Amino acid sequence: SVERLSTLDAYAGLADQVHHNDQLIEAVYRPNMDRSLGEPALGSIEVRGWGRMVQTTPISAPLTLLRFSPNGAALLAAEQLPGGGEQVYLITPDIRRAPVVATPGHITRLSWRPDSNGVVIHSVQGEQLTLTLARFAPSIVAAVIADLPAANYAASLVPLTWDAADLLWIAPDQSGVATLWRAPLRSLIPERVELMDAR
């Protein structure tokens, strides 16, 4: 409803919800109001809908992102690193919090695989837009697949799509020619597919 969306907006992006199989799953960041009493945690992430009990995960650094996977079975959270960049974690009902990757700069966008087995993390540092590909099965692995000039991509929007096994995207090669690239989810190694027809 409009009222619920307004409530989520009030958390400045530090809340998310998804409907899966007619069930609402939601996550909300709760700041720690008792830190002055010696409690080290800055706050916690509360997830409702993964079971009868609310799942609570404490965090120790400023939270910058909360986003569910399309199937609601996983939650990505990012914390600000002291030296810059953001540390991404995967939170699931059976794994409290597993590190995924540290990204440069600030995360501006996520592009999930429809089956929730992988995600592309878009982050910007200075004039550079970095695409980091992460997969979650059979193990958690992540790698940078492209560094692009941020000025060429409004709102960090890179043309990309997923096929059965790969991520496909369009970006210039070293000569500045628009090129179709591929990164298989099994290897995360970017490969040039073909030059784009400029006609």
BELKA-V711088 format. One line per field, one symbol per residue. burial: 1 if it has 16 or more other C-alpha atoms within 10 Angstrom, else 0. Layout:
burial: ???
This chain:
burial: 0000000100000111110000001111111000000000111111111100001101101111111111111111111110001111111100001001111111101111100111111111000111111111000011111101010000010100010001111110000001111111100101000000000
